[in-house]
Amino acid sequence: MKKAIINIIPSPISRLIKKIYLTTRGYYYKGSEYKCPICNHNFRKMLPGGFDLESIKENEIIGSGRRDNNICPYCQSTDRDRLVYIYLNQETEIFKQKVKILHISPEPSLYNKIRKFSNIIYETGTKYAEGIYYHDNINSIDLLGLPFSDGEFDMVICNHVLEHIIDDNKAISEIYRVTRNGGSAILQVPISNKLKLTYEDNSITDKKQREIHFGQFDHVRIYGQDYSSKLEKAGFAVQLFYPTNENNSKNEFALNKKEKLHIAHKK
């Protein structure tokens, strides 16, 4: 019902209503305990977010599950969005140099930040159109056959997408193909701290059974400790990143301390 009401409101009005709501909420949670590096607002706490499922707890899936200090009250970034942004800002020069980026299933907080940089040629696309979650007129793309030239992008951002794709090896090979030599891809997924090998069963298609087996109704596997090897098999060199400066040691940005970013470099 709420979605139906939102869909009949003209876009400029709905965006204004949303901005007023988020601004008001941001003031309500204003404080000094946490800071969102994406929108640069400070808060006394972040909002809770994530699924609270037994299979996530049982398999100790990092990057899934409910966390109390997760969602920014203003820009709605999640902990994993902030982790990606911190890497881009601290460890790369993409905000300063002319680059071309492909962002698959772009998170609104990151999209709204990245698109403002005039030096960045910014392509976005998603396999699944999820209504108001993505920006207007986002392109639909097939991750198993990306409509781009070999080596077209300096960076590909694919954050928590591959766990939704049946043939993830083909998707990874396509991302490798469109990344230029010397470029890189952020290929983050939920990973079990207990599984040495990735668990998947393509015969499981029921949504409830997928929740039980994989931790979410639209996930098709639980990645294990072999995930880096999967990326390396496609030709990437893998770097794990977690910020270690003083601010992050205090967890000022409300990150998930167990989650490390998987950066895939194309030699």
DAVEN-V856204 format. One record per run of one state. SS is the DSSP state (2 for helix, 1 for strand, 0 for the rest). FROM is the first residue (numbers start at 1). LEN is the number of residues. If there is no record, write none. Layout:
# DAVEN-V856204
ss: [SS SS]
from: [FROM FROM]
len: [LEN LEN]
This chain:
# DAVEN-V856204
ss: [0 2 0 2 0 1 0 1 0 1 0 2 0 1 0 1 0 2 0 1 0 2 0 1 0 2 0 1 0 1 0 2 0 2 1 0 1 0 1 0 2 0 1 0 2 0 1 0 2 0 1 0]
from: [1 2 9 11 29 30 36 42 44 47 50 54 60 61 63 67 72 79 92 99 105 108 115 120 127 131 134 139 141 153 160 162 165 168 179 189 191 193 199 201 207 215 221 224 227 234 237 242 246 250 261 266]
len: [1 7 2 18 1 6 6 2 3 3 4 6 1 2 4 5 7 13 7 6 3 7 5 7 4 3 5 2 12 7 2 3 3 11 10 2 2 6 2 6 8 6 3 3 7 3 5 4 4 11 5 2]
